[in-house]
Amino acid sequence: MPQIAQLATTYSSQIFWLLVFFGLVFFVVGRGMVPKVMATVDARDKQIAADLAAADAARKAADAQEEAWRTQANRQRAEAQATIAAAKAEAAKAAEARLAVAGQGIDARLAEAEARIAAARAGALDEIEAVAAEAAGDIVARLAGLTVDAATARGAVKEALHG
């Protein structure tokens, strides 16, 4: 086989070109491209670390602002509750005062009404006594044939009614 016979003569030439090619690849890729790629990777790592640090700082600032906001909201809520409680208390006092005034007016009208009822009752009782005394005088006159004066009849009716 002629290919095998040529192997000894071309062997040194193939090794030479293999070393030249690998040397060229080593210098082009190893010395030219790899440092640029590594620099890009380092820059990217630094940018990611800086972004993470900025995000952490922003998160901490947001947490602090949220806590301040919650504190302020709680304080404002407490102030609002105090204002509402004061307004309720004031409204209750005003309503109580109005109820007291209204109660006094109702009590006065009730006393007036009771006085009118008592006067009407007394007037009605006087009328009943007068009618009863007159009826008693008429009954005595019809049954016994006696005449009784109005004062005597009225005294007898009062005694019978009040007793």
C-alpha positions in Angstrom: 0.0 0.0 0.0 1.4 3.2 -1.1 -0.3 5.3 1.5 1.4 3.5 4.3 4.7 3.7 2.6 4.4 7.5 2.4 3.6 7.8 6.1 7.2 7.9 7.1 8.0 10.7 4.7 4.9 12.8 5.4 4.9 12.2 9.2 7.3 15.0 10.1 5.5 17.4 7.8 2.1 16.5 9.3 3.4 17.0 12.9 4.9 20.3 11.9 1.6 21.6 10.4 -0.3 20.2 13.4 1.9 22.1 15.8 1.6 25.2 13.7 -2.2 25.0 13.5 -2.6 24.3 17.3 -0.1 27.1 18.1 -2.1 29.5 15.9 -5.4 28.4 17.5 -3.8 28.7 20.9 -2.6 32.2 20.3 -5.7 33.4 18.4 -8.3 31.8 20.7 -6.3 31.5 24.0 -4.6 34.9 23.9 -7.0 36.9 21.8 -10.5 35.7 22.4 -10.6 34.1 25.9 -9.4 37.3 27.7 -12.1 39.3 26.0 -14.7 36.7 26.9 -13.5 36.5 30.5 -13.5 40.3 30.7 -17.1 40.3 29.5 -18.0 37.6 32.0 -16.3 39.5 34.9 -18.0 42.7 33.8 -21.3 40.9 33.7 -20.7 39.4 37.1 -19.8 42.8 38.5 -23.0 44.3 36.9 -25.1 41.5 38.4 -23.6 42.0 41.8 -24.1 45.8 41.6 -27.7 45.3 40.4 -28.3 42.9 43.3 -26.8 45.4 45.8 -29.0 48.2 44.3 -32.1 46.0 44.5 -31.3 45.1 48.1 -30.8 48.7 49.0 -34.0 49.6 47.2 -35.9 46.9 49.0 -34.5 48.1 52.4 -35.5 51.7 51.5 -39.0 50.5 50.5 -39.3 48.5 53.7 -38.3 51.6 55.7 -40.8 53.8 53.8 -43.5 51.2 54.2 -42.8 51.0 57.9 -42.9 54.9 58.1 -46.2 54.9 56.1 -47.7 52.2 58.4 -46.6 54.2 61.5 -48.1 57.4 60.1 -51.3 55.6 59.0 -51.7 54.0 62.5 -51.2 57.4 64.1 -53.7 59.1 61.8 -56.1 56.2 62.3 -55.8 56.7 66.1 -56.3 60.5 65.7 -59.4 59.9 63.6 -60.8 57.4 66.2 -60.1 60.0 68.9 -61.9 62.7 66.9 -64.8 60.3 66.2 -65.0 59.4 69.9 -65.0 63.1 70.8 -67.6 63.9 68.3 -69.8 61.0 69.5 -69.4 62.2 73.1 -70.2 65.8 72.1 -73.3 64.6 70.1 -74.4 62.4 73.1 -74.1 65.4 75.4 -76.0 67.6 73.0 -78.7 64.9 72.6 -78.9 64.5 76.3 -79.3 68.2 76.8 -82.0 68.3 74.2 -83.7 65.3 75.8 -83.5 67.0 79.2 -85.1 70.2 77.8 -87.8 68.1 76.0 -88.3 66.1 79.1 -88.9 69.3 81.1 -91.3 70.5 78.5 -93.2 67.2 78.6 -93.2 67.2 82.4 -94.6 70.7 82.4 -97.3 69.8 79.8 -98.1 66.6 81.8 -98.4 68.7 85.0 -100.8 71.0 83.2 -102.8 68.1 81.8 -103.0 66.5 85.3 -104.2 69.9 86.7 -106.8 70.2 84.0 -107.9 66.6 84.6 -108.1 67.2 88.3 -110.1 70.4 87.7 -112.4 68.5 85.3 -112.8 65.7 87.8 -113.6 68.1 90.5 -116.0 69.9 88.3 -117.6 66.6 87.2 -117.8 65.5 90.8 -119.5 68.8 91.7 -121.9 68.3 88.9 -122.6 64.7 89.9 -123.1 65.9 93.5 -125.4 68.6 92.3 -127.4 66.3 90.1 -127.5 63.6 92.8 -128.6 66.1 95.4 -131.4 67.4 93.2 -132.4 63.8 92.3 -132.3 62.9 96.0 -134.5 65.9 96.9 -137.0 64.9 94.1 -137.0 61.3 95.2 -137.6 62.2 98.9 -140.4 64.6 97.8 -142.1 61.9 95.7 -141.7 59.1 98.1 -142.1 60.7 101.5 -143.8 63.9 100.4 -141.3 66.0 102.3 -139.3 68.9 101.0 -135.6 68.8 101.6 -133.6 72.0 101.1 -130.7 71.8 98.6 -128.0 72.3 101.2 -129.2 69.3 103.3 -129.5 67.1 100.2 -126.1 68.1 99.1 -124.6 67.3 102.5 -126.2 63.9 102.5 -124.9 63.1 99.0 -121.4 64.2 99.9 -121.4 62.0 102.9 -122.7 59.1 100.9 -120.2 59.5 98.1 -117.1 60.3 100.1 -117.8 58.4 103.0 
